[in-house]
């Protein structure tokens, strides 16, 4: 049951992340994602078969990146920045909202919430709080992870939007080496990234929940 809830929360968060990119691109004049059926909450439109399989097997995976065509943006540099950061903003906003709901549920039933988090039974409020906490944590990790300036993660495109335009053709070509980035993330960079994400999660919930 816990695995199903965690998997569902992760899928939901990934779908919202990609949907954020799709709507931002459409707002800036690029209808590529709309024409390919990506302006939808249907998970089947966003999930990648291999990424989903890895989610089930190892808890790490990815969704299909939203297709964009930056030359269609009404303002190339601003469009690239907004579209790149849109998914992160969606995940971060959802994390804050859900964390505040956890805080509210704790205020309504502190004993039940604490018991549920400790695995000692609990209450309806406690179960809701645990579900919200888990989903908030997933969204926060997605937001922080995607901020990393490593191609093809969103952070690399956010950085690209701030760099000289003459660099962009080279930076776009780096996208073809995404497999190398994921290999580094799973090996050499795994522990440093996990440390950063763990610190971010602790700091976030300490700030929101106290």
N, C-alpha and C positions, 0 to 999 in steps of 0.2 A: 504493500500500500504506500509506504513512504517513498519507494523508488518511483512508483507511478506518479505520485504528486510532484516529485522533484523533476521528473522527465517532462510532465505536462507544463510545469512552470517555466522550464527552460525553453520548450518549444514556443510557448506563448510569448516569452520575452524576445526570442529570436525573430518571430514573425513581426512583432511591433517595431523592432529595430529596423528591419528591412522596409517595413511600411513607411517609417519615418523618412528614410532615404527617398523612397518612391514619390511620396507626396511633395517633398521639398524640391525634387527635380522637376516635377510637373508644375509646381508654382513658379519655377524660374524659366519655364518655357520649353523644357525637354519632355516630350510625351513618349519617349522610348519605353519606359516602364509601364505606362498605361496601355500602350499597344501590345505589350507582351503579357497583359493580364496580371500585373503585379500590384495594382491598387486594390487589394483585397485582403481580408483577414483570413482567407482560406489557407491553412498551413501547407496544403499540397502545392500551392503556387510558389511557396518560398523555400521549402525544405529541399536540401540536397541529399540524394540517396546515400552517398558514402558518408557525408557529415552526420546524417541521422543515425546510420548504423553505428558509427563511432560513439555517438551520444548514448546509445543503448548499451554498448559494450564497455566503454571506458570512461564515460561521463564527459568526454571532450569532443566537440564537433563544430559544425558550422551550417549556416543556411546558404542558399544560392545568392550571391551578390546581386543587388539590383542593377540592371543594365542602364548606364547613362551615356549620353553623348554630349560632353561639355560644350562643344561649339554651338549647340542649340541654346545654351543659357543666354538670357538677355544681358547678363553681366557675368562674363566668364569667371573672373577671379572671385567675386562675391558669391556667385552661384556655386562654385567648387567648394568654397569654405562652408556655406550653409548646408549644402547637400551632404557633405562629408561629416559634419558634426550633428546632423539631424537625428540619426539613429542613437547617438550617444546621449543627446538631450532627452529623447524619449525614454531611454532606459533609466537615466538619472532622475528624471521627473517622477517616473513610476516608483523608483526606489524610495524617494523622499515621501511620496504620498502613502505608500504602504507602511513605511516605518512610523509615520505619524498615526496611522490606524492601529499599529501595534501599541503605541504609547497610549492611545485612547482606550483600547481594550484592557490594558494593564490598569489604568485608572478606574475602570468599571469593575474589574475582578482581579485584583492583584494576586490573591492566593491561587486562584484557578490557573492563571497564566503561568505563574512560577512553577506550579506542580506539573503542568503540561510540558514546559521546557525542560524540566528535570526528569521527565519520563515516569512520573509518579501518578499517572491518571490525569486529572484536571477537569476542565469544564468546556462547554461549547465555546465560550469566549477564548479559552486557552488554545483550543484547536484552531480557531480562526486566526489568533495571534501568531501561532506557529507557522501556519500556512502563509500568512502575509509576510512574516519575517523571512521565511525561506525564499519567497519570490522577490522580496526586496533585495536580499543578498545576491541572488542570481543576477538581477538587473544592475546592481552596483558593480559586480565583477565584470559583466559585459561592457558597461560603460568605461570602466578603468582600463580593461584589456584593450579595447578598441582605440583608446587614446594613445597607445604606444606607437611611436613614429617608425613602424616597421612595415614596409610594403607586404601585402596589400591592405593592411589594417587602416581604419579610417584616419588614425593619427598621422599617417604618412601623407595622406591627401590634404589634411588640414594644414600641415607644414608646407606642402607643395603650393597651396593657395597663397602663401605668404612669401614665397621665394620668387626670384626673377623669372619672367616668362621664358627667357632663353633656356632655362634649365628644364622646362616641362617636358619637351619631347624625350629627353633621356630618362626622366623620372617615370613617364608613362611606360617606357619600354621595360622598366624594372618589374612591371606587373607580371610579365611572363615567367618570372622566377619565384612566384608565390610559393611553389613547392619547397624551395630552399628555405624560405622564411619560416614555414611551418615546421620544417625539419629542425631548424635552429631553436625554435620555440619549444619543441618537444625534448630537446637534448641540452645543448649548452646554456640556453637562456631560461630553461625551465625553473630552476631554483630561484634565481634573482627575480623573475616575474612573479612566482608564487609568493615570495617575500613581500614584494610591493603590493600585490593584491590583498594579502593578509593584513598588512598594515592599513591599507585603505579601508577595508571592511571594518576593522576595529575602531579606527578613528571616526568613521561615518556613524556607526551605531552608538559610540560613546557621545558624539555630538548631539544626535537626535534623541536617543533614549536616556542618556545620562548614566 
